Amino acid sequence: MKIAVYLIAAVLFFFGFMFVVGAQGAPERFVVGFILFAAGGVLIYLTKVQPQYTEVTHVQKIDLSGDVQLEQMKCASCGGTLDKRNLEVKAGAIFVECPYCGSSYQIEEAPKW
Ligand SMILES: [Zn+2]
């Protein structure tokens, strides 16, 4: 991505150079060359200044009140102990899939365990 921007900037610099050199006293060509130089400079400036926030974080937090309470979590239908691996976050809701009885259900907003 960054390399592509540098390539575009290099092309802009090249054409800018060609226009300025080939201006031969024609002011509009000189202006075009200057604009190309400026555009290339702005491109490089943007890549340098812009922080590289290309990484999009797709972290789905299972926001429960700590591991201690999580260990005490029990299946609603069979009473088997559940751990983090049995939890899954779908569309912002926490789902439980019990490894003992195979039942899966959604945990309510105010869990009582
Ligand atoms: Zn169960």
Backbone and ligand atoms as CSV (ligand in chain L), in Angstrom:
chain,resi,resn,atom,element,x,y,z
A,1,MET,N,N,0.848,-1.200,0.000
A,1,MET,CA,C,0.000,0.000,0.000
A,1,MET,C,C,0.880,1.244,0.000
A,2,LYS,N,N,1.832,1.264,0.912
A,2,LYS,CA,C,2.724,2.415,1.007
A,2,LYS,C,C,3.607,2.520,-0.244
A,3,ILE,N,N,4.024,1.365,-0.743
A,3,ILE,CA,C,4.873,1.330,-1.929
A,3,ILE,C,C,4.118,1.910,-3.121
A,4,ALA,N,N,2.847,1.585,-3.246
A,4,ALA,CA,C,2.026,2.093,-4.348
A,4,ALA,C,C,1.961,3.613,-4.309
A,5,VAL,N,N,1.830,4.160,-3.092
A,5,VAL,CA,C,1.766,5.618,-2.942
A,5,VAL,C,C,3.091,6.244,-3.378
A,6,TYR,N,N,4.199,5.608,-2.974
A,6,TYR,CA,C,5.521,6.122,-3.370
A,6,TYR,C,C,5.713,6.052,-4.881
A,7,LEU,N,N,5.203,4.986,-5.486
A,7,LEU,CA,C,5.290,4.852,-6.945
A,7,LEU,C,C,4.514,5.962,-7.640
A,8,ILE,N,N,3.301,6.219,-7.146
A,8,ILE,CA,C,2.482,7.293,-7.722
A,8,ILE,C,C,3.190,8.625,-7.556
A,9,ALA,N,N,3.763,8.834,-6.358
A,9,ALA,CA,C,4.493,10.072,-6.092
A,9,ALA,C,C,5.684,10.202,-7.033
A,10,ALA,N,N,6.380,9.083,-7.270
A,10,ALA,CA,C,7.542,9.084,-8.167
A,10,ALA,C,C,7.124,9.455,-9.589
A,11,VAL,N,N,5.979,8.894,-10.014
A,11,VAL,CA,C,5.459,9.199,-11.354
A,11,VAL,C,C,5.106,10.684,-11.446
A,12,LEU,N,N,4.464,11.192,-10.392
A,12,LEU,CA,C,4.100,12.613,-10.356
A,12,LEU,C,C,5.343,13.492,-10.419
A,13,PHE,N,N,6.375,13.106,-9.639
A,13,PHE,CA,C,7.631,13.859,-9.659
A,13,PHE,C,C,8.249,13.834,-11.051
A,14,PHE,N,N,8.204,12.648,-11.675
A,14,PHE,CA,C,8.789,12.485,-12.999
A,14,PHE,C,C,8.109,13.404,-14.016
A,15,PHE,N,N,6.762,13.352,-14.016
A,15,PHE,CA,C,6.032,14.191,-14.964
A,15,PHE,C,C,6.199,15.670,-14.641
A,16,GLY,N,N,6.242,15.959,-13.343
A,16,GLY,CA,C,6.478,17.340,-12.922
A,16,GLY,C,C,7.810,17.837,-13.444
A,17,PHE,N,N,8.824,16.984,-13.311
A,17,PHE,CA,C,10.166,17.313,-13.809
A,17,PHE,C,C,10.140,17.542,-15.317
A,18,MET,N,N,9.451,16.626,-16.025
A,18,MET,CA,C,9.364,16.728,-17.480
A,18,MET,C,C,8.690,18.027,-17.906
A,19,PHE,N,N,7.633,18.388,-17.190
A,19,PHE,CA,C,6.899,19.606,-17.530
A,19,PHE,C,C,7.760,20.841,-17.282
A,20,VAL,N,N,8.465,20.847,-16.133
A,20,VAL,CA,C,9.272,22.023,-15.782
A,20,VAL,C,C,10.436,22.158,-16.768
A,21,VAL,N,N,11.086,21.010,-17.072
A,21,VAL,CA,C,12.220,21.031,-17.998
A,21,VAL,C,C,11.748,21.416,-19.398
A,22,GLY,N,N,10.594,20.825,-19.781
A,22,GLY,CA,C,10.078,21.077,-21.127
A,22,GLY,C,C,9.223,22.328,-21.226
A,23,ALA,N,N,9.230,23.121,-20.175
A,23,ALA,CA,C,8.374,24.310,-20.175
A,23,ALA,C,C,8.788,25.288,-21.266
A,24,GLN,N,N,10.106,25.496,-21.376
A,24,GLN,CA,C,10.677,26.377,-22.405
A,24,GLN,C,C,9.989,27.737,-22.435
A,25,GLY,N,N,9.853,28.284,-21.244
A,25,GLY,CA,C,9.299,29.629,-21.147
A,25,GLY,C,C,7.789,29.701,-21.141
A,26,ALA,N,N,7.120,28.530,-21.315
A,26,ALA,CA,C,5.661,28.536,-21.271
A,26,ALA,C,C,5.201,28.429,-19.813
A,27,PRO,N,N,4.611,29.495,-19.294
A,27,PRO,CA,C,4.283,29.498,-17.856
A,27,PRO,C,C,3.261,28.440,-17.458
A,28,GLU,N,N,2.293,28.116,-18.339
A,28,GLU,CA,C,1.257,27.146,-17.952
A,28,GLU,C,C,1.867,25.752,-17.759
A,29,ARG,N,N,2.879,25.403,-18.556
A,29,ARG,CA,C,3.560,24.110,-18.389
A,29,ARG,C,C,4.335,24.074,-17.071
A,30,PHE,N,N,4.934,25.226,-16.767
A,30,PHE,CA,C,5.686,25.325,-15.517
A,30,PHE,C,C,4.758,25.136,-14.320
A,31,VAL,N,N,3.553,25.740,-14.439
A,31,VAL,CA,C,2.543,25.634,-13.370
A,31,VAL,C,C,2.097,24.185,-13.231
A,32,VAL,N,N,1.838,23.510,-14.368
A,32,VAL,CA,C,1.416,22.107,-14.338
A,32,VAL,C,C,2.491,21.253,-13.674
A,33,GLY,N,N,3.749,21.500,-14.059
A,33,GLY,CA,C,4.856,20.772,-13.454
A,33,GLY,C,C,4.929,21.001,-11.961
A,34,PHE,N,N,4.713,22.253,-11.543
A,34,PHE,CA,C,4.758,22.592,-10.121
A,34,PHE,C,C,3.642,21.882,-9.373
A,35,ILE,N,N,2.434,21.841,-9.982
A,35,ILE,CA,C,1.284,21.168,-9.354
A,35,ILE,C,C,1.573,19.671,-9.191
A,36,LEU,N,N,2.188,19.063,-10.209
A,36,LEU,CA,C,2.533,17.638,-10.137
A,36,LEU,C,C,3.536,17.383,-9.013
A,37,PHE,N,N,4.525,18.268,-8.916
A,37,PHE,CA,C,5.501,18.163,-7.828
A,37,PHE,C,C,4.808,18.261,-6.477
A,38,ALA,N,N,3.926,19.246,-6.373
A,38,ALA,CA,C,3.209,19.478,-5.114
A,38,ALA,C,C,2.353,18.261,-4.755
A,39,ALA,N,N,1.679,17.689,-5.761
A,39,ALA,CA,C,0.826,16.521,-5.527
A,39,ALA,C,C,1.656,15.345,-5.020
A,40,GLY,N,N,2.815,15.126,-5.644
A,40,GLY,CA,C,3.714,14.063,-5.200
A,40,GLY,C,C,4.190,14.305,-3.782
A,41,GLY,N,N,4.514,15.544,-3.493
A,41,GLY,CA,C,4.964,15.902,-2.154
A,41,GLY,C,C,3.888,15.681,-1.115
A,42,VAL,N,N,2.661,16.056,-1.462
A,42,VAL,CA,C,1.531,15.878,-0.542
A,42,VAL,C,C,1.307,14.390,-0.274
A,43,LEU,N,N,1.412,13.568,-1.314
A,43,LEU,CA,C,1.229,12.114,-1.162
A,43,LEU,C,C,2.239,11.545,-0.169
A,44,ILE,N,N,3.485,11.902,-0.339
A,44,ILE,CA,C,4.531,11.398,0.560
A,44,ILE,C,C,4.322,11.960,1.969
A,45,TYR,N,N,3.946,13.231,2.027
A,45,TYR,CA,C,3.684,13.862,3.322
A,45,TYR,C,C,2.579,13.120,4.067
A,46,LEU,N,N,1.510,12.758,3.328
A,46,LEU,CA,C,0.373,12.063,3.947
A,46,LEU,C,C,0.784,10.695,4.478
A,47,THR,N,N,1.600,9.968,3.703
A,47,THR,CA,C,2.015,8.643,4.157
A,47,THR,C,C,2.926,8.742,5.370
A,48,LYS,N,N,3.700,9.830,5.462
A,48,LYS,CA,C,4.592,9.986,6.604
A,48,LYS,C,C,3.814,10.406,7.839
A,49,VAL,N,N,2.883,11.335,7.634
A,49,VAL,CA,C,2.181,11.911,8.776
A,49,VAL,C,C,1.104,10.972,9.298
A,50,GLN,N,N,0.344,10.391,8.367
A,50,GLN,CA,C,-0.778,9.546,8.785
A,50,GLN,C,C,-0.298,8.350,9.600
A,51,PRO,N,N,-0.817,8.192,10.774
A,51,PRO,CA,C,-0.478,6.993,11.541
A,51,PRO,C,C,-1.055,5.756,10.869
A,52,GLN,N,N,-0.293,4.695,10.908
A,52,GLN,CA,C,-0.688,3.487,10.185
A,52,GLN,C,C,-1.701,2.677,10.996
A,53,TYR,N,N,-2.940,3.095,10.901
A,53,TYR,CA,C,-4.001,2.355,11.582
A,53,TYR,C,C,-4.691,1.411,10.608
A,54,THR,N,N,-3.887,0.635,9.900
A,54,THR,CA,C,-4.472,-0.280,8.926
A,54,THR,C,C,-5.055,-1.517,9.605
A,55,GLU,N,N,-4.534,-1.829,10.778
A,55,GLU,CA,C,-5.038,-3.002,11.475
A,55,GLU,C,C,-6.395,-2.688,12.093
A,56,VAL,N,N,-7.381,-3.433,11.658
A,56,VAL,CA,C,-8.717,-3.265,12.220
A,56,VAL,C,C,-8.912,-4.335,13.286
A,57,THR,N,N,-9.164,-3.851,14.473
A,57,THR,CA,C,-9.292,-4.801,15.579
A,57,THR,C,C,-10.696,-5.388,15.615
A,58,HIS,N,N,-10.734,-6.689,15.511
A,58,HIS,CA,C,-12.013,-7.397,15.600
A,58,HIS,C,C,-12.035,-8.214,16.886
A,59,VAL,N,N,-11.823,-7.514,17.964
A,59,VAL,CA,C,-11.790,-8.212,19.249
A,59,VAL,C,C,-13.186,-8.224,19.845
A,60,GLN,N,N,-13.657,-9.406,20.062
A,60,GLN,CA,C,-14.950,-9.534,20.710
A,60,GLN,C,C,-14.710,-9.872,22.172
A,61,LYS,N,N,-14.944,-8.900,22.992
A,61,LYS,CA,C,-14.686,-9.117,24.407
A,61,LYS,C,C,-15.847,-9.864,25.045
A,62,ILE,N,N,-15.490,-10.863,25.746
A,62,ILE,CA,C,-16.485,-11.503,26.592
A,62,ILE,C,C,-16.370,-10.831,27.947
A,63,ASP,N,N,-17.218,-9.845,28.135
A,63,ASP,CA,C,-17.066,-8.977,29.283
A,63,ASP,C,C,-17.841,-9.525,30.471
A,64,LEU,N,N,-17.265,-10.497,31.085
A,64,LEU,CA,C,-17.853,-11.018,32.312
A,64,LEU,C,C,-17.013,-10.534,33.481
A,65,SER,N,N,-17.553,-10.684,34.653
A,65,SER,CA,C,-16.849,-10.119,35.811
A,65,SER,C,C,-15.765,-11.069,36.323
A,66,GLY,N,N,-14.767,-11.265,35.499
A,66,GLY,CA,C,-13.571,-11.978,35.943
A,66,GLY,C,C,-13.635,-13.484,35.787
A,67,ASP,N,N,-12.456,-14.094,35.819
A,67,ASP,CA,C,-12.351,-15.533,35.636
A,67,ASP,C,C,-12.859,-16.309,36.844
A,68,VAL,N,N,-12.776,-15.682,38.006
A,68,VAL,CA,C,-13.173,-16.378,39.238
A,68,VAL,C,C,-14.652,-16.738,39.182
A,69,GLN,N,N,-15.440,-15.746,38.742
A,69,GLN,CA,C,-16.870,-16.010,38.652
A,69,GLN,C,C,-17.187,-16.920,37.469
A,70,LEU,N,N,-16.353,-16.812,36.461
A,70,LEU,CA,C,-16.580,-17.615,35.273
A,70,LEU,C,C,-16.419,-19.098,35.593
A,71,GLU,N,N,-15.516,-19.403,36.502
A,71,GLU,CA,C,-15.303,-20.804,36.880
A,71,GLU,C,C,-16.518,-21.385,37.576
A,72,GLN,N,N,-17.270,-20.476,38.192
A,72,GLN,CA,C,-18.430,-20.960,38.924
A,72,GLN,C,C,-19.671,-21.037,38.047
A,73,MET,N,N,-19.501,-20.744,36.762
A,73,MET,CA,C,-20.645,-20.756,35.867
A,73,MET,C,C,-21.126,-22.172,35.640
A,74,LYS,N,N,-22.412,-22.324,35.700
A,74,LYS,CA,C,-22.969,-23.663,35.534
A,74,LYS,C,C,-24.052,-23.666,34.474
A,75,CYS,N,N,-24.164,-24.792,33.812
A,75,CYS,CA,C,-25.176,-24.947,32.778
A,75,CYS,C,C,-26.565,-24.838,33.390
A,76,ALA,N,N,-27.427,-24.129,32.709
A,76,ALA,CA,C,-28.763,-23.890,33.244
A,76,ALA,C,C,-29.628,-25.149,33.214
A,77,SER,N,N,-29.312,-26.071,32.328
A,77,SER,CA,C,-30.187,-27.238,32.222
A,77,SER,C,C,-29.643,-28.470,32.936
A,78,CYS,N,N,-28.308,-28.657,32.976
A,78,CYS,CA,C,-27.787,-29.857,33.624
A,78,CYS,C,C,-26.890,-29.547,34.816
A,79,GLY,N,N,-26.503,-28.294,34.984
A,79,GLY,CA,C,-25.685,-27.929,36.139
A,79,GLY,C,C,-24.209,-28.195,35.958
A,80,GLY,N,N,-23.785,-28.616,34.764
A,80,GLY,CA,C,-22.368,-28.879,34.505
A,80,GLY,C,C,-21.568,-27.591,34.502
A,81,THR,N,N,-20.311,-27.684,34.947
A,81,THR,CA,C,-19.465,-26.500,35.006
A,81,THR,C,C,-19.044,-26.092,33.596
A,82,LEU,N,N,-19.174,-24.797,33.318
A,82,LEU,CA,C,-18.805,-24.274,31.995
A,82,LEU,C,C,-17.561,-23.424,32.123
A,83,ASP,N,N,-16.782,-23.369,31.069
A,83,ASP,CA,C,-15.665,-22.432,31.045
A,83,ASP,C,C,-15.715,-21.593,29.773
A,84,LYS,N,N,-14.674,-20.778,29.607
A,84,LYS,CA,C,-14.637,-19.804,28.510
A,84,LYS,C,C,-14.837,-20.438,27.132
A,85,ARG,N,N,-14.340,-21.660,26.975
A,85,ARG,CA,C,-14.408,-22.289,25.653
A,85,ARG,C,C,-15.840,-22.609,25.247
A,86,ASN,N,N,-16.722,-22.655,26.226
A,86,ASN,CA,C,-18.110,-22.957,25.936
A,86,ASN,C,C,-18.915,-21.694,25.626
A,87,LEU,N,N,-18.221,-20.539,25.716
A,87,LEU,CA,C,-18.917,-19.279,25.456
A,87,LEU,C,C,-18.644,-18.812,24.034
A,88,GLU,N,N,-19.647,-18.195,23.455
A,88,GLU,CA,C,-19.487,-17.645,22.113
A,88,GLU,C,C,-20.283,-16.359,22.016
A,89,VAL,N,N,-19.655,-15.340,21.425
A,89,VAL,CA,C,-20.347,-14.063,21.294
A,89,VAL,C,C,-20.913,-13.949,19.891
A,90,LYS,N,N,-22.229,-13.826,19.826
A,90,LYS,CA,C,-22.898,-13.649,18.529
A,90,LYS,C,C,-23.771,-12.415,18.620
A,91,ALA,N,N,-23.514,-11.478,17.735
A,91,ALA,CA,C,-24.326,-10.255,17.639
A,91,ALA,C,C,-24.458,-9.570,18.986
A,92,GLY,N,N,-23.351,-9.529,19.717
A,92,GLY,CA,C,-23.320,-8.805,20.975
A,92,GLY,C,C,-23.891,-9.568,22.157
A,93,ALA,N,N,-24.475,-10.739,21.914
A,93,ALA,CA,C,-25.027,-11.534,23.009
A,93,ALA,C,C,-24.119,-12.729,23.267
A,94,ILE,N,N,-24.096,-13.156,24.497
A,94,ILE,CA,C,-23.250,-14.290,24.866
A,94,ILE,C,C,-24.074,-15.576,24.812
A,95,PHE,N,N,-23.552,-16.513,24.061
A,95,PHE,CA,C,-24.223,-17.799,23.946
A,95,PHE,C,C,-23.381,-18.872,24.637
A,96,VAL,N,N,-24.065,-19.805,25.221
A,96,VAL,CA,C,-23.392,-20.900,25.900
A,96,VAL,C,C,-23.732,-22.200,25.189
A,97,GLU,N,N,-22.687,-23.007,24.981
A,97,GLU,CA,C,-22.964,-24.342,24.468
A,97,GLU,C,C,-22.400,-25.327,25.472
A,98,CYS,N,N,-23.283,-26.042,26.108
A,98,CYS,CA,C,-22.867,-26.937,27.179
A,98,CYS,C,C,-22.219,-28.194,26.599
A,99,PRO,N,N,-21.011,-28.530,27.052
A,99,PRO,CA,C,-20.359,-29.735,26.542
A,99,PRO,C,C,-20.936,-31.025,27.138
A,100,TYR,N,N,-21.716,-30.891,28.207
A,100,TYR,CA,C,-22.220,-32.086,28.897
A,100,TYR,C,C,-23.560,-32.540,28.336
A,101,CYS,N,N,-24.486,-31.593,28.221
A,101,CYS,CA,C,-25.817,-31.978,27.754
A,101,CYS,C,C,-26.085,-31.488,26.335
A,102,GLY,N,N,-25.185,-30.688,25.772
A,102,GLY,CA,C,-25.313,-30.269,24.387
A,102,GLY,C,C,-26.301,-29.141,24.155
A,103,SER,N,N,-26.872,-28.623,25.218
A,103,SER,CA,C,-27.841,-27.550,25.023
A,103,SER,C,C,-27.126,-26.221,24.824
A,104,SER,N,N,-27.667,-25.395,23.954
A,104,SER,CA,C,-27.097,-24.074,23.743
A,104,SER,C,C,-28.178,-23.031,23.944
A,105,TYR,N,N,-27.814,-21.982,24.634
A,105,TYR,CA,C,-28.786,-20.938,24.937
A,105,TYR,C,C,-28.058,-19.629,25.141
A,106,GLN,N,N,-28.856,-18.559,25.166
A,106,GLN,CA,C,-28.282,-17.227,25.327
A,106,GLN,C,C,-28.303,-16.834,26.791
A,107,ILE,N,N,-27.219,-16.213,27.233
A,107,ILE,CA,C,-27.160,-15.724,28.608
A,107,ILE,C,C,-27.868,-14.382,28.655
A,108,GLU,N,N,-28.693,-14.227,29.648
A,108,GLU,CA,C,-29.446,-12.972,29.801
A,108,GLU,C,C,-28.501,-11.843,30.198
A,109,GLU,N,N,-29.004,-10.627,30.083
A,109,GLU,CA,C,-28.156,-9.465,30.367
A,109,GLU,C,C,-27.711,-9.443,31.821
A,110,ALA,N,N,-28.547,-9.885,32.706
A,110,ALA,CA,C,-28.161,-9.933,34.120
A,110,ALA,C,C,-28.069,-11.390,34.560
A,111,PRO,N,N,-26.928,-12.009,34.320
A,111,PRO,CA,C,-26.795,-13.417,34.666
A,111,PRO,C,C,-26.759,-13.625,36.177
A,112,LYS,N,N,-27.379,-14.674,36.613
A,112,LYS,CA,C,-27.438,-14.942,38.063
A,112,LYS,C,C,-26.702,-16.241,38.358
A,113,TRP,N,N,-25.358,-16.141,38.366
A,113,TRP,CA,C,-24.610,-17.310,38.781
A,113,TRP,C,C,-23.648,-16.929,39.890
L,1,ZN,ZN,ZN,-25.711,-28.724,30.235
